[in-house]
């Protein structure tokens, strides 16, 4: 749909669940689907054509995130018995495991220059946001907070990371510098606000909220002002991803 919420177009029409879309460049979308049993990663054209399955291993593959160049997809897989971060080429080749922790590592997000991946892990006993180099080295815990932190999303210039946290008592959208400093809260309504994603110019953040009693897609200015419901539909709308 457009950033004003108008002209939504249905791209998939499968009886299974298709979810978690991620823009791959300007011509393709990656997504997760359980149309062949377990969740796996798929890719398709922006008009919904050429839907192609990229992963087929055991366990669930989900939370795809396309690299800025569009030639790689980071994702979470439980195929080895635990949630870990993997990357795969956009044609399905070159599968590589990046994390090897006994805890759960999931929900990867690429930095705009492709050099780092932010992700969520409970390896320290709590859900925190980490970064690592795109080859899996250089691990850094950015949040280290008593609350649950999740859903990292880099600003287009790479200087900020928006994320979801319970540190204020409910799931709200927060913003921090990309080194973990200067965290502050953008939403505050006691409902669940989650899954932030930036517009290409960095001026707005699109996110999910159930503040009106239903799962909807909202947008706001990057300072948290002008929070607006885009979908207003009786069905559940979630997991937005803005075009880069």
Secondary structure, DSSP 8 states (H G I E B T S, - for coil): --TTS-S-------SS-EEEEEEETTTEEEEEE-TTSS-EEEEEETTS-S-EE----SS-EEEEEE-TTSSEEEEEE-TTSS-EEEEEETTS---EE----SS-EEEEEE-TTSSEEEEEE-TTSS-EEEEEETTS-S-EES---SS-EEEEEE-TTSSEEEEEE-TTSS-EEEEEETTS-S-EE---SSS-EEEEEE-TTSSEEEEEE-TTSS-EEEEEETTS-S-EES---SS---------
